[in-house]
């Protein structure tokens, strides 16, 4: 008699970046349960710029199906429907990969999943240590969120975050071909990828800064091409910041905002010499395909936790007195953390990654 497959429920909510930073843990789950049916419990996207988890995980083989719900719902009908769907599927184990939301929320989640008939749960942060990103005893830096997630399910094995294969999106030949098609007009020039979109006001560096940066890059690196990426709503702003570059070299700019899936965007980033952007999902996609990132961060979150993983990236983060505010919109302080980052600072981080500049008087 054939033994039925194990059913593994993975709980991970969030948007593009949240899904990408969980990749090493998802690869670990797949290795720990290679012959199982793995389904992801995730949220319905709440923002026009927030693609569903499936837009990242399709074709990876890491997840076989999805349960979705409205985040923060208090609707009895929706909660009962979700409970019934999970109960009827009868998961053997829950892998908890959702971000820390406090001990009360973790205990409430345990209660709900027990009602769903799940007896084995791995990774639920029911202690203060599990809730927090640990501080290194060596250099006093906080662990990356990807590290905290992997630690939370450490009973399954070691996630090997430094192995690029454990960040793999398993990009398909069709996705790589699509990237080649949209970059064809650039005639094989070395590529700089840029994404200026953000879901929250406090993370935005400002169009004037971006335009000044790209104007200088066009002069310093005239042999390079520029690929602008983001949601359709970012297309106009992206066109504005690239105007100076277009004047300097019209055929060397492509505005891909709204034209590609997240995975196709990752295939474009894979061909770039560097990615420049805000703290965002596209930044994490670029880091996942091992493209060096120059990332411009506000100080709304604690340093390092959400930085792109790895030593090859360069992050600009000004730790002002109000750091860690967790605000989406900053009015009183006028975004002084990210607003204080200068174009010259960003250029200084780019120079070691790019070839020596043609012009040296800037």
Secondary structure, DSSP 8 states (H G I E B T S, - for coil): ------EEEEE----HHHHHHTHHHHHHHHHHTTTSEEEEEEE---STT---THHHHTTSSS-SEEEEE-TT---HHHHHHHHHHHHHHT-SEEEE------HHHHHHHHHHHHHTT--EEE----SHHHHS--B-TTT--B--HHHHHHHHTGGG----TTSGGGG-----HHHHHHHHHHTGGGTT--EEEEE---SSGGG---HHHHHHHHHHHHHHTTT-EEEE-S-GGGHHHHHHHTHHHHHH-GGGEEE-TTTS-HHHHHHHHTT-SEEEEESSHHHHHHHHTT--EEEEE-SSS-TTTTS-SSTT-EEEE---TTTT---SS--SSTTHHHHT--HHHHHHHHHTTS---S----
